Amino acid sequence: MNVFVCSEELIFKSIAAQIAKALEKKPSSVIALPTGSTPLGLYKELVEKFEHGEIDFSKAIFMNLDEYAGLAQGHSQSYARFLRKNFLDKINASSKNIFLFDGKAKDMKKQAFEREALVKKRGIDIALLGIGENAHIAFNEPGSGFASRTRIVKLADATRAVNARFFKTKKGVPTQAITMGLATIMAAKKIILMAIGKKKSWAIKKMLEKATEKVPASILGKHGNAEIYCNEEAVFLLESALSIEYNGTTVFSEKNLPKKKRIIFISPHPDDSAIAAGATLSMLARHNNVLVFVMTSGHRAVKNNQSKEQKTAIRRRESIAEAKILKTKPVFLQLGFYDEGEKSFVKDKKKIFQALNKTRPDIVFLPQESDTHPTHRFARRVALEAIEKLKKKPEIWDYETPWGLFTHKGFNAIVEFCNKTLEKKDESIKKHVSQTKRTKFEVAAKNIARFRAITIGEQILSDFGRNPPKTLPFMELFKIEGKQKE
Ligand code: F6R
């Protein structure tokens, strides 16, 4: 079971995009729909996509997962009414393709039987699910059998208490419901569960621990194609979760950055690591072993009358101070090319190869290919050749610097971060006093990170201006090589 974490808005955008794709491929896809607070944002997104002509529901087949027993379809709190009002009445669904339970049906058993027959005949392509605080899915409350089918159930007291917010009193909440069973839902080719908010974090944690009928949602662990989409609050009890991809761009925050990896950052000058990726490195260093390979002494950029050795020592001290803040470890390679140029290439390559080979990194960060700074370009070229010789090839993450910003299509990964992480980045850049007193790199880096968050939220993540999702206020960008944009 893959658990993805991202902002609420991106969850809905990315699920809506999946549904649009599924319907393009198979216009008569069968989709099971949940009710509740959680999917409202998804329905809004789907309606908007429909209004923009980006999705056609005319042949899609819809069924609802559950319904309160005793409420007529027109009742203000019936799930049928909810789905019509928020979704089905706003799109071009054909009424003959809509199958909603009737909570007031005379023969509920017959209705359950008919739903099973429908599922048997048409299958379910996508089952969309919310999750209860007690880990129920649809109205399969704790204790529901994993083999359960569509049936009448008694609602758990806890569920009635949670849902009382929609009724005048708790007493007014129906005591029974009709629900598709766990086995019925498991027949879906694809299952997408959404969870928003801290109240769902217990259920999310429990459902991932072990499959038990006490935790109905845990059955999804037995499904080969179930995806769980959570916002940060819903995964706060988990150690990690995956990042989502949106418009070909992977969105990372601390929760879903790589963990337990050996990571090397190729920093042409001593301060490139902090300027380009101080935020990402500080987050990575909490869960990984991060080495910063400082490629050159950087003595040329120290503007005083001291000797080359003294200048080198100054920059080393600054790198060590940076590493203390970011919790990385500097490795000083002091490559010859910085003073000798091209003729040092072979020697330098050997030196990098040996250092890399000792660490056997899983991930290597490099200045991106259109960086204009000659030292950055040389460092990239020589490091790439050394990497070529490694037995186990690491994943390459290209980074941008003020001397080589990515073009709009140049990157495919975003790391978003908050003010507190920006402070770390800022502090780490400011440790390079010999440089910041000459050029305000900390100001440039902060503004690039802010500019990235503003424009990327607006362009890439929001389909060029439509509903930009909330993101954290700062971003660093990367290109993970080998990952193609769609
Ligand atoms: C409703 C349903 C329920 C809800 C769950 C969460 O059709 O199947 O399982 O998904 O009770 O409800 P919300 O989203 O309101 O927290």
Boltz pocket constraint, residues with backbone or C-beta under 6 A from the ligand:
constraints:
  - pocket:
      binder: B
      contacts: [[A, 33], [A, 34], [A, 35], [A, 36], [A, 37], [A, 38], [A, 39], [A, 65], [A, 66], [A, 79], [A, 129], [A, 130], [A, 131], [A, 132], [A, 133], [A, 136], [A, 137], [A, 138], [A, 139]]
      max_distance: 6.0
